[in-house]
Amino acid sequence: MTEDEFKQTVENLLTIQSNNDHNFNVIQRRLDSIQQQLNDLNDLKEMFRLPKPENKNRKPFEEVDE
């Protein structure tokens, strides 16, 4: 392997590493976005869940005459 071939190989490896880093960042941002969407959907699910699980078997309120 000549010195120029070695330099080109190292340059190619650095380019590959840079591309990998960039792709990792893109994928991480997408995963973060998906996680936020899941959290939002779970919040909505909780908000609209009727009855709440902890109140499912609760005794009804007694009527109070005023």
C-alpha atoms as one frame of an Amber mdcrd trajectory, in Angstrom:
protein
   0.000   0.000   0.000   1.432   3.338  -0.985   1.319   6.423   1.173  -1.347
   7.991  -1.061  -3.503   4.866  -0.827  -3.119   4.910   2.934  -4.100   8.583
   3.104  -7.127   7.908   0.910  -8.128   4.963   3.087  -7.880   7.046   6.250
  -9.859   9.840   4.607 -12.545   7.347   3.588 -12.713   5.957   7.120 -13.098
   9.450   8.546 -15.853  10.198   6.039 -17.646   6.989   6.986 -17.348   7.874
  10.679 -18.703  11.349  10.034 -21.646   9.896   8.130 -22.293   7.435  10.939
 -22.278  10.242  13.494 -24.650  12.303  11.391 -27.016   9.374  10.860 -26.949
   8.562  14.552 -27.964  12.141  15.365 -30.805  12.026  12.836 -32.070   8.732
  14.233 -31.778   9.991  17.816 -33.839  13.100  17.024 -36.499  10.932  15.397
 -36.564   8.596  18.377 -36.888  11.548  20.733 -39.785  12.845  18.664 -41.510
   9.468  18.690 -41.017   9.191  22.447 -42.587  12.616  22.939 -45.547  11.611
  20.781 -45.986   8.458  22.840 -45.882  10.470  26.042 -48.475  12.881  24.661
 -50.732  10.026  23.597 -50.419   8.399  27.004 -51.356  11.695  28.630 -54.433
  11.905  26.419 -55.338   8.324  27.195 -55.158   9.070  30.909 -57.135  12.258
  30.508 -60.025  10.525  28.760 -60.018   7.270  30.702 -63.362   6.878  32.470
 -63.480   5.858  35.184 -60.006   6.148  36.499 -58.710   2.709  37.450 -58.399
   3.635  41.125 -62.098   4.671  41.190 -63.428   1.693  39.284 -64.881  -0.138
  42.304 -65.498   2.866  44.528 -68.765   2.996  46.431 -71.143   5.679  45.186
 -71.478   8.923  47.122 -74.317   9.159  49.552 -76.840  11.858  48.841 -76.886
  14.664  51.350 -80.094  16.652  51.976 -79.551  20.295  52.616
